[in-house]
Protein backbone atom coordinates (compact mmCIF):
# COMPACT_ATOMS: atom_id res chain seq x y z
CA UNK A 1 0.00 0.00 0.00
CA UNK A 2 1.24 3.49 -0.78
CA UNK A 3 1.98 5.64 2.26
CA UNK A 4 0.25 8.99 2.57
CA UNK A 5 2.58 11.89 1.92
CA UNK A 6 3.62 13.13 5.34
CA UNK A 7 6.13 15.58 3.88
CA UNK A 8 6.20 17.63 0.71
CA UNK A 9 6.87 15.56 -2.43
CA UNK A 10 10.16 16.41 -4.18
CA UNK A 11 9.42 16.25 -7.91
CA UNK A 12 13.06 15.95 -9.01
CA UNK A 13 13.76 13.11 -6.59
CA UNK A 14 10.55 11.37 -7.61
CA UNK A 15 11.40 11.66 -11.29
CA UNK A 16 14.92 10.36 -10.66
CA UNK A 17 13.55 7.41 -8.69
CA UNK A 18 11.06 6.70 -11.47
CA UNK A 19 13.87 6.69 -14.05
CA UNK A 20 15.79 4.24 -11.87
CA UNK A 21 12.78 1.94 -11.64
CA UNK A 22 12.44 1.96 -15.43
CA UNK A 23 16.12 1.02 -15.84
CA UNK A 24 15.77 -1.83 -13.37
CA UNK A 25 12.63 -3.14 -15.07
CA UNK A 26 14.17 -2.85 -18.54
CA UNK A 27 17.07 -5.04 -17.45
CA UNK A 28 14.75 -8.05 -17.64
CA UNK A 29 16.43 -9.74 -14.67
CA UNK A 30 13.47 -9.48 -12.29
CA UNK A 31 11.13 -12.16 -11.10
CA UNK A 32 7.43 -11.66 -11.71
CA UNK A 33 6.89 -10.69 -8.06
CA UNK A 34 9.69 -8.13 -8.17
CA UNK A 35 8.43 -6.77 -11.50
CA UNK A 36 4.99 -6.22 -10.00
CA UNK A 37 6.51 -4.54 -6.94
CA UNK A 38 8.52 -2.12 -9.10
CA UNK A 39 5.53 -1.53 -11.39
CA UNK A 40 3.38 -0.61 -8.38
CA UNK A 41 6.04 1.80 -7.12
CA UNK A 42 6.34 3.31 -10.59
CA UNK A 43 2.61 3.89 -10.86
CA UNK A 44 2.55 5.56 -7.44
CA UNK A 45 5.49 7.82 -8.35
CA UNK A 46 3.89 8.69 -11.68
CA UNK A 47 0.72 9.79 -9.91
CA UNK A 48 2.72 11.91 -7.46
CA UNK A 49 4.70 13.53 -10.29
CA UNK A 50 1.51 14.26 -12.23
CA UNK A 51 -0.07 15.76 -9.12
CA UNK A 52 2.97 17.98 -8.51
CA UNK A 53 2.94 19.16 -12.15
CA UNK A 54 -0.78 19.88 -11.96
CA UNK A 55 -0.32 21.91 -8.78
CA UNK A 56 2.51 23.89 -10.42
CA UNK A 57 0.35 24.57 -13.50
CA UNK A 58 -2.49 25.80 -11.29
CA UNK A 59 -0.16 28.07 -9.35
CA UNK A 60 1.25 29.50 -12.59
CA UNK A 61 -2.28 30.09 -13.89
CA UNK A 62 -3.25 31.93 -10.70
CA UNK A 63 -0.09 34.04 -10.67
CA UNK A 64 -0.38 34.80 -14.38
CA UNK A 65 -4.00 35.83 -13.97
CA UNK A 66 -3.16 38.18 -11.11
CA UNK A 67 -0.47 39.89 -13.18
CA UNK A 68 -2.58 40.08 -16.34
CA UNK A 69 -0.16 37.88 -18.28
CA UNK A 70 -3.13 36.05 -19.75
CA UNK A 71 -3.88 38.91 -22.13
CA UNK A 72 -1.69 39.23 -25.18
CA UNK A 73 -0.26 42.68 -25.81
CA UNK A 74 1.46 43.92 -28.96
CA UNK A 75 5.19 44.56 -28.54
CA UNK A 76 4.65 48.28 -29.11
CA UNK A 77 2.64 48.46 -25.87
CA UNK A 78 5.33 46.81 -23.73
N, C-alpha and C positions, 0 to 999 in steps of 0.2 A: 504494500500500500504506500502511496506517496504521502510523505509528511507535509503538513501544512507549513507554509512559509512563516517561520518565526522571525526571520530577519529579512531585510531588503534583498531582493534577487539581483545578482550582479550579472548583467547581460553578457559581458565579454567572457567571464568565467564560464557561464552556461553554454555559450556558443563554442568555446574551446573544448569543454567537456563533451559536447555533442559531436564535434569533429573527431575526438578521440574514440568515442563509441563507434562511429562509422568506420574508422580505420580498423578497429578490433574486429568488427563484424565482417568487414570485407576480406579479412585474412582467411576466413573459411575454416579456421582451426577450432571452432567452438562446438560444444555439444548442443543438442537441441535445447536443453534446459538453460544453458548459459546464453544461447542466442535469444531465447524468449526474455530472459532477465535483462539483457542489454537493450533489446527492443523496447521493453516496458520503460526503462530508464530514458531511452531516447525520445519516446513519445511524451513523457512527462516534461523533459527539458524543452522539447519543441513547443509545448503548450505554454511554458513559462516564458520562453523567448518571444512567442507571438503576443502574449499578454503585455510584456514589457514594451514591445514595439508599438502596440496599440495605445498604451498609456502615453508614450512619447508623442505619437501622432496627435492624440487628443490635446496634450499640453501645447504643442506647437500651434494647433488650430486655435486654441483659446488665446494664446499670446499674440498670434498674428491678427486675430479679430480685434483685440484690444488696441493694437497699434495701426489699424487700418491697412495692413499689408494685403488684405484680401482684395482690395480694389486696385486694378491696374491703372497706372498713370503714365502718360507719355513722358519720354525722357526730358522734354523741354520743361516740364513742370517740376522736375526734381531738382 
